[in-house]
Amino acid sequence: MESNKKRKIVIAIDGHSSCGKSTFAKAIAARLGYIFIDTGAMYRAVTLYALENGGIVGGIVNDDAIVSLLDQIEISFRFNPTRGASDIYVNGEFVEGKIRTIEVSNFVSAVSSIAAVRTKLVAMQQQMGKKRGVVMDGRDIGTVVFPDAELKIYMTADATVRAQRRYEELKAKGDDVNFEEILENVISRDKADMSRTISPLRKADDALVLDNSSMTVEQQMEWFDAQLERVLSL
Ligand code: DC
């Protein structure tokens, strides 16, 4: 392995929903000048497209209909300097705001458990990280997308803490939200993500666990710096 501290690596961040993976990943990417890829946004974008184009009707997820829509879905990212991260587009339409609603959250686990959806998105993710220098967050990055990632982090936090954070985030955006509904969504998504047959959420054997229930962003960054230092000096 190249022992140059400047060498570009893949940083895989997996873990439970709403535990701050994206905030953490985005901060790391900015610090290192890496590309940040929020793979959850990709599954959300497919879910939104399914909701708007007959793949989910009356609360029923139609797997076959979604699979047949896949060829029509072109996902792209464009860097947004104001956010310091890339915004997601579907067929050229900016959908960053529309993919974070509770409606999309309620269906995304079902959509992300469809094999053909995963095959398409995993291939895109591998292509995006081909040149290394990426921080990718999701559920299966260290296990399936980049099993050879040089640094793997498995993030988690107490479910109530996560629901509270999500509640505040949505409320700040002006959404009409209910804490109990969010907590229920967090718990049911954990269950769905960890129990699905294809690429369930699980800690890769070589991943480091980061439980940030009572950690500030600064403390998490300090922890990260120490891990990065160790990996780059190998
Ligand atoms: O990170 P997030 O909560 O925005 O992700 C939304 C959903 O997408 C999540 O419930 C599980 C799914 N997902 C996945 O199956 N694999 C990934 N790599 C990323 C997300």
Residues whose N, C-alpha, C, O or C-beta is under 5 A from the ligand:
A	BS01	DC	S17 S18 T39 G40 A41 Y43 V108 S109 S112 D137 G138 R139 D140 R189
